[in-house]
Amino acid sequence: MTDIAVIGAGMGGLTLALALVQAGQRVTLYEQAPVLGELGAGITLSPNAVRVIDWLGLGDAMRAISVVPEVQWTQHWQTGDVLRQSGRGADFAAAHGGAGYYHIHRADLHAMLAGALPPGVLQLGKALATVTTDGTMRFRDGSSASADVVVGADGVKSAVRAALFGADQPQFTGQVAWRGIVPVDALPTAVQALPPGIHIGPQRLFMRYPVRGGRLINYAAFVELNGWEGEGWSIPSTIEELLTHFGDWDATVPAIIAATPPSGLFKWALHARQPLASWVQGRVTLLGDAAHAMLPFMGQGAATALEDGAVLARCLTQYQPATALRVYEDLRRDRTTMVQTQSRLLGLQFQGEDPAKLGAGPIRNEESLGLFHYDATRTPI
Ligand SMILES: Cc1cc2nc3c(=O)[nH]c(=O)nc-3n(C[C@H](O)[C@H](O)[C@H](O)COP(=O)(O)OP(=O)(O)OC[C@H]3O[C@@H](n4cnc5c(N)ncnc54)[C@H](O)[C@@H]3O)c2cc1C
């Protein structure tokens, strides 16, 4: 039987490991963190991601810890006028074969995936230092291991990608992002009652939605801004700093920012990675952000990592390793390159000079591009 090693127990690595276990494969999942955990932030699961969760047999568990929005608004930055309303409730789910649209806390999703792994698969405190094309892995604790297939699911700063595909030069995009989570009780009643929304304006964007049964509001804010390029997801910021960018927006936005707990606001500069020419070197391949880190404007980073996990697990179950890795790359690279490109373009469109136009004409977003219809669990391999 093939020995498969997965590096990184994030959303993509956990999905792959779980799918391989369920297919009766032998897999070891190495994670650098000594204790499993996730960022205090929200995540949106669109139907293409939900199909993978359902396929893993975790649909009921996921739905029990998610919020289903009836609609999602796109709003004018200054007036708050609703420019677009997208249905996200029962009709939306029915139109996508039962796979709906869910808001969920990242930590809850991560814990659910990790909790479904049988004992012995996950090895914590194992930070990969380097890997060679023959599948030999060396860890920072001095130990080593080998496998027939090694999958780098180790995120945007992937050690696997650096070892085999060269250290890339991420480019600052001129955008800085903030994230925060606010207890809903801390907000004015009128704001508590709003459906989830994306507020768009020139050079700025603010997205908000509920998680944890609606008890918390998660938000992410984006500003075109030069002069600061810190890359990490836990760099502290302040309410005052974020209000300098959004203080003059429709009252909903500053109200949410002002209610953020003092230690609960973080910022990071958005960097773009160029698509790789190839994902396979010998016995090693990449998955998720390690392969195709993207800007967040389509909310498809985790979704595409889950898709990768399902397709790669199916390929490794159906074919010998060398063929499996080639088929996997062929099936996944064009789609993820397209999503990378379109995410960047959508960010530019959202933050254009005339947000009111967004409601008027066609828009190339994750929905109109048809991304939600992809089924990684059934696509022919
Ligand atoms: C605030 C925020 C909101 C987001 N919202 C959404 C959203 O709504 N929808 C969506 O689809 N996407 C969203 N994304 C993007 C999404 O979270 C990522 O694209 C996704 O997590 C990528 O999954 P991954 O498994 O490839 O990497 P990660 O989830 O980053 O996991 C990588 C794992 O590898 C481990 N690791 C790293 N280096 C090593 C090493 N050397 N050795 C061993 N282990 C290692 C890390 O500790 C980590 O556990 C959001 C991202 C952020 C930051």
The ligand as an ORCA input file, in Angstrom:
! r2SCAN-3c Opt
* xyz 0 1
  C      -9.275     36.206      7.948
  C      -9.420     35.247      6.806
  C     -10.696     34.980      6.278
  C     -10.858     34.066      5.215
  N     -12.111     33.828      4.750
  C     -12.305     32.867      3.808
  C     -13.617     32.516      3.363
  O     -14.619     33.099      3.809
  N     -13.755     31.497      2.460
  C     -12.665     30.826      1.963
  O     -12.858     29.891      1.163
  N     -11.399     31.173      2.326
  C     -11.192     32.161      3.242
  N      -9.930     32.498      3.631
  C      -8.780     31.834      3.016
  C      -8.574     30.481      3.626
  O      -8.593     30.584      5.022
  C      -7.264     29.849      3.171
  O      -7.202     29.915      1.769
  C      -7.230     28.388      3.647
  O      -7.114     28.350      5.045
  C      -6.084     27.618      2.996
  O      -6.041     26.319      3.519
  P      -4.693     25.498      3.522
  O      -5.012     24.179      4.149
  O      -4.077     25.527      2.190
  O      -3.707     26.326      4.456
  P      -3.839     26.715      5.979
  O      -5.254     26.637      6.429
  O      -3.081     27.987      6.133
  O      -3.066     25.556      6.751
  C      -1.669     25.365      6.653
  C      -1.236     24.484      7.826
  O       0.111     24.095      7.625
  C       0.812     24.243      8.848
  N       2.232     24.434      8.500
  C       2.808     25.529      7.951
  N       4.126     25.337      7.767
  C       4.391     24.073      8.190
  C       5.590     23.280      8.241
  N       6.772     23.773      7.831
  N       5.507     22.028      8.736
  C       4.311     21.514      9.172
  N       3.159     22.241      9.160
  C       3.190     23.489      8.656
  C       0.161     25.445      9.496
  O       0.416     25.490     10.905
  C      -1.307     25.181      9.175
  O      -1.918     24.345     10.119
  C      -9.734     33.429      4.668
  C      -8.460     33.708      5.185
  C      -8.299     34.603      6.243
  C      -6.939     34.878      6.801
*
